[in-house]
Amino acid sequence: MDRRQFLSATPSLVLIPASRSGQPVIGPSNPNAKAAISHSFATVAACLADTMLCYSEGIGRVQIRAGEIVEAQGFHYQVAASVAGDQHITTAGGVKLYVVPGDAGFNVLAFGAAGDYSNLTGVGTDDTGPIRAAFKAAMTVGLPVHLPGRQYRITDTLCMPNADYKFSFKVIGDSGNSTRIWFDNAVPKKNMFYSDLNISYVNFEDIELLDRTPGTSRAIQFVGTLSGGPAWKHLFKGVRIVGFQEGARFDGGATIFTDAYQSEVMFLHSKFKNCRKSLIYNNIQAVNHQLIGLDIENDDVADASEKWPMIVFERGSFINHLGGSVIGYGPYVSFTYPGV
């Protein structure tokens, strides 16, 4: 068990040791953790909706101070200073809170994600905001984002911006069959995930990404240009990308002379399914990609007439595909000679 303390960029945030569930360790090894909890809520939603806790005294209000610990739904939060600007969540009453991470990192449920989407009814909470907040927290301290086995609905792009990027991080689900993120979007080729310049070593593991309106969106876009430097060595492990207009796109600069490194990316035991284009390479520096045990499978009836291309080289590149299955009517590889 990792019992390190984590410090944010501001010295006001000092997180106590936590268990894998995100709870402070309560027991003989840390007998003061339970006593440190000053207020408890049955659910995260109740905590977010609370207007009783406040930084100053008042009628019908309960004063709370920076550094105190709040509990909700088994998760724990450290109260930030009233002037803090780096809090993870804020209650309806204006109390700013930092999520205490567990050994598995930042659980998106602790940020208020519901994970209640039903693909049968098309109904579910928009979890864009909570998941976005978890991403920012994770990139700041270099911890994973954990999405427990549920179905999540997002409606806007989740960015991995250079401004938030301090350390590499992981996005981890419980499995590709239980952790599913649906992109509820109607804008053609809008990104579900976007990785900015200089963002490297991003890992996605055991997650399924799905386009709610098949053939509309792009699952993920990586950009690497000389103006930003390399953005490389990403890992997709046990990831399923289903039904997108474009699966994963690797872009460079306006011309081949401004492309920057996007090399050494690995897809391991992953799958693209019924994407109109699965992998798109538009960067001559996106080389030495390892596709190990990667499936590209198109069994949608529309593929018979539209013949969806699978791996598309819009500029020169080099990849290795070892193992996995390739099923569909369209070309396995298509290539366009790069213009200057």
C-alpha positions in Angstrom: 0.0 0.0 0.0 1.3 3.4 -1.0 1.2 5.6 2.0 3.0 8.6 0.5 1.6 12.1 1.1 0.7 14.1 -1.9 1.2 17.8 -2.2 -0.4 20.1 -4.8 1.2 23.1 -6.3 -0.2 25.0 -3.4 1.1 24.1 0.1 -2.5 24.3 1.5 -3.3 20.8 0.1 -1.8 18.0 2.2 -3.6 14.7 1.6 -3.7 12.0 4.3 -2.9 8.4 3.4 -5.9 6.7 1.8 -7.1 3.2 0.9 -7.9 1.9 -2.6 -11.5 3.0 -2.3 -10.4 6.6 -1.7 -11.0 6.4 2.0 -8.5 7.5 4.6 -7.0 4.4 6.3 -9.0 3.9 9.5 -7.6 1.4 11.9 -4.7 0.7 14.2 -2.2 2.1 11.7 -4.0 5.4 11.6 -6.4 5.7 14.6 -6.8 9.4 14.2 -8.3 9.3 10.7 -11.9 8.6 11.8 -11.7 11.3 14.5 -10.5 13.7 11.8 -13.8 13.5 9.9 -15.8 16.5 10.9 -18.9 16.1 8.7 -20.5 13.2 6.8 -23.0 12.9 4.0 -24.8 9.8 2.8 -24.0 10.6 -0.9 -21.7 12.7 -3.0 -24.8 14.4 -4.4 -25.9 15.4 -0.9 -22.5 16.9 -0.3 -22.5 18.9 -3.5 -26.0 20.2 -2.8 -25.2 21.2 0.8 -25.7 24.8 1.9 -25.3 24.4 5.6 -21.5 24.1 5.8 -19.8 27.5 5.3 -16.5 29.3 6.1 -18.1 31.8 8.5 -20.6 31.5 11.3 -24.3 32.3 10.7 -27.8 31.3 11.6 -28.5 27.8 10.5 -25.0 27.4 9.2 -22.1 25.2 10.4 -18.6 26.7 10.2 -15.9 24.6 8.7 -12.2 25.4 8.4 -9.5 24.7 5.8 -7.9 21.3 6.4 -10.9 19.6 8.0 -12.0 16.3 6.4 -15.5 15.7 5.0 -16.9 12.3 4.2 -19.5 11.4 1.6 -20.5 8.0 0.2 -17.3 6.5 1.5 -15.2 9.1 -0.2 -13.2 11.7 1.7 -12.4 15.4 1.0 -10.1 17.9 2.5 -11.5 21.4 2.9 -9.6 24.0 0.9 -9.1 27.6 2.0 -11.9 30.0 1.1 -9.5 31.8 -1.3 -8.3 28.7 -3.0 -8.6 28.5 -6.8 -7.5 24.9 -7.3 -10.3 23.0 -5.6 -11.7 19.9 -7.2 -15.4 20.4 -6.3 -17.4 23.1 -4.7 -20.6 22.7 -2.6 -23.8 24.7 -3.3 -22.9 26.6 -0.2 -19.5 27.6 -1.6 -17.2 25.3 0.4 -14.3 24.3 -1.7 -13.1 20.7 -1.4 -10.1 18.6 -2.6 -10.9 14.9 -3.3 -8.6 12.6 -1.3 -7.3 10.0 -3.8 -6.9 6.3 -3.0 -4.2 3.9 -4.1 -6.2 3.5 -7.4 -6.1 7.3 -7.9 -9.0 9.6 -8.4 -12.4 7.9 -8.5 -14.7 9.8 -10.8 -17.7 9.0 -8.5 -16.0 11.2 -5.8 -16.2 14.1 -8.2 -20.0 13.6 -8.6 -20.2 11.4 -11.7 -23.3 9.2 -11.7 -22.5 6.5 -14.2 -26.2 5.8 -14.7 -26.5 5.9 -18.4 -28.7 3.3 -20.1 -28.1 2.5 -23.8 -31.5 0.9 -23.9 -33.4 4.1 -22.9 -30.8 6.7 -24.0 -31.2 8.3 -20.6 -28.5 9.2 -18.1 -26.8 12.0 -16.2 -24.3 14.1 -18.1 -21.0 13.2 -16.4 -18.8 15.5 -18.5 -18.1 18.0 -15.7 -17.1 15.5 -13.0 -14.9 13.4 -15.3 -13.2 16.6 -16.6 -12.5 17.7 -13.0 -11.0 14.2 -12.3 -8.8 14.5 -15.4 -7.4 17.9 -14.2 -6.8 16.7 -10.7 -5.0 13.6 -12.0 -2.8 15.5 -14.5 -1.8 17.9 -11.7 -0.3 15.2 -9.4 0.3 12.3 -11.8 -2.3 9.8 -10.4 -4.7 7.6 -12.4 -8.4 8.4 -13.1 -10.5 5.5 -12.1 -13.9 4.8 -13.7 -15.7 2.0 -11.9 -17.7 -0.5 -13.9 -20.6 1.6 -15.0 -22.0 3.3 -18.1 -21.1 7.0 -18.3 -22.5 9.7 -20.7 -20.5 12.7 -21.8 -21.6 15.5 -24.1 -18.5 17.5 -24.7 -14.8 16.9 -25.4 -12.6 15.8 -22.6 -9.3 17.5 -23.1 -5.8 16.7 -21.8 -4.4 20.3 -22.2 -0.8 21.3 -21.8 -1.8 23.9 -19.2 -3.0 21.1 -16.8 -0.3 18.6 -17.7 2.3 18.3 -14.9 2.7 14.5 -14.9 1.7 11.5 -17.1 -1.5 9.8 -16.0 -3.7 6.9 -16.7 -7.5 6.5 -17.4 -8.5 3.1 -16.0 -11.7 1.2 -16.0 -12.7 -2.1 -14.5 -12.9 -3.8 -17.9 -13.9 -3.1 -21.5 -17.2 -4.9 -20.9 -18.2 -3.0 -17.7 -16.7 0.5 -17.9 -18.3 2.2 -20.9 -18.2 5.9 -21.9 -20.8 7.0 -24.4 -20.3 10.2 -26.4 -23.7 11.9 -26.8 -22.8 14.2 -29.7 -24.3 15.3 -33.0 -21.4 17.3 -34.4 -19.4 15.5 -37.2 -15.9 14.5 -36.2 -16.0 16.3 -32.8 -13.4 14.8 -30.5 -14.5 12.7 -27.5 -10.9 13.0 -26.2 -8.2 15.5 -27.3 -4.6 15.4 -26.3 -2.7 18.7 -26.6 0.9 19.4 -27.6 3.6 18.1 -25.3 1.3 15.5 -23.7 3.1 12.2 -23.4 2.8 8.8 -21.7 -1.0 8.9 -21.6 -2.5 5.4 -20.8 -6.1 4.2 -21.4 -6.8 0.8 -19.9 -9.9 -1.5 -19.7 -12.4 1.0 -21.1 -14.9 0.9 -23.9 -15.6 4.2 -25.8 -18.8 4.3 -27.9 -20.4 6.9 -30.2 -24.0 7.2 -29.3 -24.9 8.3 -32.8 -22.8 5.8 -34.8 -20.5 7.2 -37.5 -20.6 10.8 -36.2 -17.7 11.6 -33.8 -14.0 11.1 -33.4 -12.9 9.0 -30.4 -9.5 10.6 -29.8 -7.1 13.0 -31.4 -3.4 13.4 -30.7 -1.5 16.4 -32.1 2.3 16.8 -32.3 4.0 19.7 -34.0 7.4 21.3 -33.8 5.9 24.3 -32.0 5.0 22.1 -29.0 7.6 19.3 -29.1 7.0 15.5 -28.9 3.7 13.9 -27.8 4.5 10.2 -27.7 4.6 6.8 -26.0 0.9 6.5 -25.2 -0.6 3.1 -24.3 -4.0 1.7 -25.0 -4.5 -1.6 -23.2 -7.8 -3.5 -23.3 -9.5 -0.6 -24.9 -12.5 -1.0 -27.2 -13.4 1.9 -29.6 -16.8 1.3 -31.2 -18.9 3.0 -33.9 -17.0 6.3 -34.5 -16.5 8.2 -37.7 -12.8 8.2 -36.8 -11.3 6.0 -34.1 -7.8 7.4 -33.2 -6.2 10.2 -35.2 -2.6 11.3 -35.0 -2.1 14.7 -36.5 1.0 16.8 -37.1 1.5 20.4 -38.4 0.2 22.2 -41.4 3.0 20.6 -43.5 5.3 17.6 -43.1 8.1 20.0 -42.1 6.3 20.9 -38.9 5.4 17.4 -37.7 6.8 16.4 -34.4 7.4 13.0 -32.7 4.3 10.9 -32.0 6.2 7.6 -31.9 6.2 4.5 -29.8 2.5 4.4 -29.3 1.1 0.9 -28.4 -2.3 -0.7 -28.8 -2.3 -3.9 -26.7 -5.2 -6.4 -26.8 -7.5 -3.7 -27.9 -10.2 -3.4 -30.6 -11.7 -1.0 -33.1 -15.2 -2.0 -34.1 -17.4 -0.5 -36.8 -15.4 2.7 -37.1 -15.6 4.4 -40.5 -11.9 4.8 -40.2 -10.1 3.1 -37.3 -6.6 4.5 -37.2 -5.6 7.7 -39.1 -1.9 8.8 -39.4 -1.4 12.4 -40.6 2.1 12.9 -39.1 5.2 11.5 -40.7 6.8 11.4 -37.2 4.0 9.0 -35.9 6.3 6.0 -36.4 7.0 2.7 -34.6 3.5 2.2 -33.4 3.0 -1.3 -32.1 -0.4 -2.9 -32.7 -0.2 -6.1 -30.7 -3.2 -8.3 -30.5 -5.3 -5.5 -32.0 -8.6 -6.4 -33.6 -10.2 -4.2 -36.3 -13.6 -5.6 -36.9 -16.4 -4.1 -39.0 -19.6 -6.2 -39.2 -22.1 -3.4 -39.6 -24.3 -4.0 -42.7 -23.3 -0.5 -44.1 -19.7 -1.6 -44.4 -20.7 -4.0 -47.2 -21.4 -1.0 -49.5 -19.3 1.8 -48.0 -16.2 -0.4 -47.5 -14.7 1.5 -44.5 -10.9 1.7 -44.6 -9.2 0.5 -41.5 -5.7 1.9 -41.2 -5.3 5.2 -43.2 -2.0 6.8 -43.9 -2.6 10.4 -44.9 1.1 11.0 -44.5 4.0 8.6 -44.5 4.4 6.6 -41.3 5.5 3.2 -40.0 3.6 0.7 -37.8 3.8 -2.9 -36.7 0.7 -5.0 -36.5 1.2 -8.4 -34.8 -1.7 -10.7 -34.0 -5.4 -9.8 -33.7 -8.1 -10.1 -36.3 -9.0 -8.0 -39.3 -12.6 -8.3 -40.5 -14.5 -6.1 -43.0 -15.1 -5.2 -46.6 -12.9 -2.1 -46.8 -9.1 -1.9 -47.3 -6.9 -3.0 -44.4 -4.4 -0.2 -45.3 -4.8 2.8 -47.5 -2.0 5.3 -48.3 -1.8 8.8 -49.7 1.7 10.2 -50.5 2.3 13.2 -48.3 2.3 16.6 -49.9 4.7 19.3 -48.8 
